[in-house]
Amino acid sequence: MIARLTRFVILLQLITLAGLSTLFFSLGWIDSFAISLLCAVAILTLMRASIIFNNFFLSGALRQPMGDGQPVPLIAAAARMLQEFWCSMVCWFQLFPLARPFHINFAEDTSPPVLLLHGYGANSGFWKPLSKQLSSKGISHAAIDLEPLFGSIDDYAELIETSAQQLCRDNGVETIIVVGHSMGGLAARAWLRRYGAAKVASVITLGTPHFGSTLAGYGMGKNAREMLPHVSGTSTLNHWLTILAKSESPAVRAKVRSIHSRHDNIVSPQQSAQLPGAINVAFDLIGHVALGFDSEVLRVLMTEITTARQSRCSAGTR
């Protein structure tokens, strides 16, 4: 679904580029059609960049202190905002349009394989950078597309279970490691609630709003509504995240590692990515999408995966 949507958006933007450049040239504002085209590209690029940069302000990310308690350095913040913009562009124009679910199996790999779950508005293409690193280490892994696009997060549990069973069967193992970015981490927890943790060596979440994000209010669909934070003073009877949290035992939480950014531009408040009872690993100045691309984050993520494949760690915070 997302692959088709991104292809449609790309086509729409190409049409818009042609229309704008033709307009500029025909009105005589710019004498060269090539320069008119470059101006149109610049306008659309700035529009996309403004949306991403605005999220850093809407989420309050830049108001959050660094890990050492110091305020955010402006130059470093600007560089990281550009990183987030670049990663988002790579996703929408390179990784998402032609993405397909994939399963890469190494016959000699007898340790728990890895199941990758993307976030809201994304697809399996998000995992290409991590997939390259997993493949280089001979680690069997699979990435699926969570659909329906705007359905309940609970709707993904059956799909995850089917994929988990296939990974266990194909690799001759009893447990798997689940890595979920953003909403994918919530989908993994919803799967654990329905099917139990017997098949899980570890769940690693990446920028997951465990207690919701106010920016989910700008999204569409039931899954976006389920990611809204609980409002103080209102009933918790129908609040999806609260019900999910109450269903989890300390033993289940001990299986979770939450890797997140103190300056996430989508998870707001940023502290929502911290999950009590889990191992929480925080980074400074990494955007929401960039969590799946940043070299240091990927290094830590690979270490967590390797450690989980070797043994199970006790819960804690570091």
C-alpha positions in Angstrom: 0.0 0.0 0.0 2.7 2.5 1.0 4.8 1.5 -2.0 1.9 2.3 -4.3 1.2 5.5 -2.4 4.8 6.7 -2.6 4.9 6.0 -6.4 1.7 8.0 -6.8 3.2 10.9 -4.7 6.4 10.8 -6.8 4.3 11.0 -10.0 2.2 13.8 -8.6 5.3 15.7 -7.7 6.8 15.2 -11.2 3.6 16.6 -12.7 3.8 19.5 -10.3 7.4 20.2 -11.2 6.6 20.2 -14.9 3.6 22.5 -14.3 5.5 25.0 -12.1 8.6 25.2 -14.4 6.3 25.6 -17.5 4.4 28.4 -15.6 7.6 30.2 -14.7 8.9 30.0 -18.2 5.7 30.9 -20.0 5.1 33.9 -17.8 8.5 35.2 -18.6 9.6 35.2 -15.0 12.6 33.0 -15.9 14.2 33.0 -19.4 15.7 29.5 -19.2 13.4 26.4 -18.9 16.2 24.5 -17.2 16.5 27.2 -14.5 12.7 27.2 -14.2 12.8 23.5 -13.5 15.6 24.0 -10.9 13.5 26.7 -9.2 10.5 24.3 -9.1 12.6 21.6 -7.6 13.9 24.0 -5.0 10.3 25.1 -4.0 9.1 21.5 -3.6 12.2 20.6 -1.7 11.8 23.5 0.7 8.2 22.6 1.3 9.1 19.1 2.3 12.0 20.3 4.4 9.7 22.8 6.2 7.3 20.0 7.2 10.1 18.0 8.7 11.8 20.9 10.4 8.5 22.1 11.8 8.1 18.7 13.5 11.2 19.4 15.6 9.4 22.5 17.0 5.9 21.0 17.3 7.3 18.1 19.2 9.4 20.3 21.5 12.5 18.2 20.6 14.9 21.1 20.6 13.8 22.2 24.1 14.9 18.9 25.6 18.3 18.9 27.3 21.2 16.8 26.2 22.1 13.7 28.1 24.6 15.7 30.2 21.9 18.3 31.1 23.2 21.0 28.7 21.0 22.8 26.2 21.0 21.7 22.6 23.9 23.2 20.6 22.3 25.1 17.6 24.8 24.0 15.0 24.6 20.4 16.0 20.8 20.6 16.0 20.8 22.1 12.5 23.1 19.3 11.2 20.8 16.6 12.7 17.7 18.3 11.3 19.4 18.0 7.9 20.2 14.4 8.6 16.5 13.7 9.3 15.5 15.5 6.1 17.9 13.5 4.0 16.9 10.1 5.6 13.2 11.0 5.0 13.9 11.8 1.3 15.9 8.5 0.9 12.9 6.6 2.3 10.2 8.3 0.2 12.1 8.5 -3.1 14.3 5.4 -3.0 13.4 2.8 -0.4 9.6 2.9 -0.1 8.4 3.0 -3.7 9.8 -0.4 -4.8 9.9 -2.1 -1.4 8.6 -5.7 -0.9 8.5 -7.9 2.2 11.7 -10.0 2.3 13.1 -13.1 4.0 16.9 -13.6 3.9 17.9 -17.0 5.3 21.4 -18.3 6.0 21.4 -22.1 6.3 24.4 -22.1 8.7 22.7 -19.7 11.1 21.3 -21.6 14.1 20.7 -18.6 16.4 17.4 -16.7 16.7 16.6 -14.9 13.4 15.3 -11.3 13.4 11.8 -10.1 12.4 11.7 -6.4 11.4 8.5 -4.3 11.9 8.3 -0.8 10.3 6.5 2.2 11.7 3.4 4.2 10.8 3.4 5.4 7.2 6.4 3.3 6.2 7.0 -0.2 4.8 9.7 -2.9 4.7 12.0 -0.7 2.7 12.8 1.2 5.9 15.0 -1.7 7.0 17.4 -1.8 4.0 20.3 -0.2 5.9 19.9 -2.6 8.8 19.3 -5.6 6.5 22.7 -5.0 4.9 24.4 -5.2 8.2 22.5 -8.3 9.3 23.4 -10.0 6.0 27.1 -9.1 6.4 27.1 -10.9 9.7 25.2 -13.9 8.3 22.1 -13.3 10.5 18.8 -14.6 9.1 16.1 -12.0 9.0 12.8 -11.0 7.5 10.8 -7.7 7.1 7.1 -7.6 6.6 4.6 -4.9 5.6 2.1 -4.1 8.4 -1.3 -3.7 6.7 -4.1 -2.6 6.6 -2.4 0.8 6.5 -4.9 2.6 8.8 -6.2 -0.4 10.8 -5.9 -1.1 14.5 -2.4 -2.0 15.7 -4.0 -5.1 17.1 -4.8 -6.1 13.4 -1.1 -6.7 12.9 -0.7 -9.4 15.5 -1.9 -12.3 13.3 0.5 -11.3 10.5 3.4 -11.1 13.0 2.5 -14.5 14.4 2.5 -16.0 10.9 5.9 -14.5 10.1 7.3 -15.6 13.5 6.2 -19.2 12.9 7.7 -19.2 9.4 11.0 -17.8 10.7 11.2 -20.5 13.4 10.3 -23.2 11.0 12.6 -22.1 8.2 15.6 -21.6 10.6 14.9 -24.6 12.8 14.8 -22.5 16.0 12.3 -21.9 18.8 12.7 -18.2 19.4 13.2 -15.0 17.4 14.3 -11.4 17.9 11.8 -8.7 17.0 12.9 -5.2 16.1 10.2 -2.6 15.7 10.6 1.0 14.6 8.0 3.5 16.1 4.5 1.9 15.7 6.3 -1.4 14.9 7.4 -1.6 18.5 3.8 -1.2 19.7 2.7 -3.9 17.2 5.3 -6.2 18.7 3.9 -5.6 22.1 0.4 -6.2 20.9 1.5 -9.5 19.4 3.1 -10.5 22.7 -0.2 -9.7 24.5 -2.2 -12.0 22.1 0.3 -14.8 21.5 2.6 -14.8 24.5 6.4 -14.5 24.7 7.4 -18.2 24.2 8.8 -17.5 20.8 10.6 -14.3 21.8 14.3 -14.0 22.7 14.1 -10.2 22.7 12.0 -7.3 21.5 14.0 -4.2 20.5 12.1 -1.0 19.9 13.5 1.9 18.0 11.9 5.3 18.6 8.6 3.7 19.8 6.1 6.0 21.6 5.3 3.5 24.4 3.1 6.0 26.1 1.9 7.8 22.9 2.8 10.9 21.0 0.8 14.1 20.6 1.8 14.3 17.0 -0.3 11.1 16.4 -3.2 13.5 16.3 -2.1 14.7 12.9 -2.2 11.1 11.5 -5.1 9.2 9.9 -6.6 5.9 10.9 -7.4 3.9 14.0 -3.7 3.1 14.6 -2.9 6.8 14.8 -5.6 7.3 17.3 -4.3 4.4 19.4 -0.9 6.2 19.6 -2.4 9.3 21.2 -1.3 9.8 24.9 -3.7 9.4 27.7 -5.3 12.7 28.7 -5.2 13.3 32.4 -8.5 13.2 34.1 -10.2 11.1 31.4 -11.3 7.4 31.6 -8.6 4.8 30.8 -11.2 2.1 30.0 -10.8 2.5 26.2 -7.3 3.9 26.1 -5.4 1.4 24.0 -1.8 2.2 25.3 -3.0 2.0 28.9 -4.7 -1.3 28.4 -1.6 -2.6 26.6 0.7 -1.6 29.4 -1.5 -3.2 32.1 -1.4 -6.5 30.2 2.4 -6.8 30.5 4.2 -8.7 33.3 7.6 -7.8 34.6 9.0 -10.9 32.7 7.6 -9.6 29.4 9.0 -6.1 30.0 12.4 -7.6 30.8 12.6 -8.9 27.2 12.3 -5.4 25.8 15.1 -3.0 24.9 14.0 0.5 24.0 16.4 2.5 21.9 15.3 6.1 21.5 16.3 9.7 21.0 16.0 12.4 23.6 15.3 14.7 20.7 12.9 12.7 18.6 10.9 14.9 16.3 7.9 12.6 16.1 7.6 11.1 19.6 6.3 13.8 21.8 6.8 14.0 24.7 10.2 12.3 24.1 10.1 10.6 27.4 7.3 8.5 26.1 9.9 6.3 24.4 11.2 5.1 27.8 9.6 1.9 29.0 9.8 1.0 32.7 11.1 -2.5 33.3 12.9 -2.6 30.0 16.5 -1.7 29.1 16.4 1.9 27.9 19.2 3.2 25.7 19.0 6.9 24.8 20.8 9.0 22.1 21.1 12.7 21.7 20.1 14.7 18.6 18.8 11.8 16.4 15.6 12.3 14.4 12.8 9.8 14.2 13.5 8.4 10.8 17.3 8.8 11.2 17.2 6.2 14.0 17.2 3.6 11.3 20.1 5.1 9.4 22.5 6.6 11.9 25.8 4.6 12.1 26.1 4.8 15.9 22.5 3.8 16.4 22.9 0.9 14.0 26.1 -0.2 15.8 24.3 -0.3 19.2 21.3 -2.0 17.6 23.6 -4.7 16.1 25.2 -5.2 19.5 21.8 -5.6 21.1 20.8 -8.2 18.4 24.1 -10.1 18.8 23.7 -10.1 22.6 20.1 -11.3 22.4 21.1 -14.1 20.1 23.7 -15.3 22.6 21.8 -14.9 25.8 19.0 -13.2 27.6 19.7 -10.1 29.6 18.0 -9.0 32.8 15.9 -5.8 32.7 17.4 -2.5 33.7 18.4 0.9 32.5 21.7 2.1 31.2 
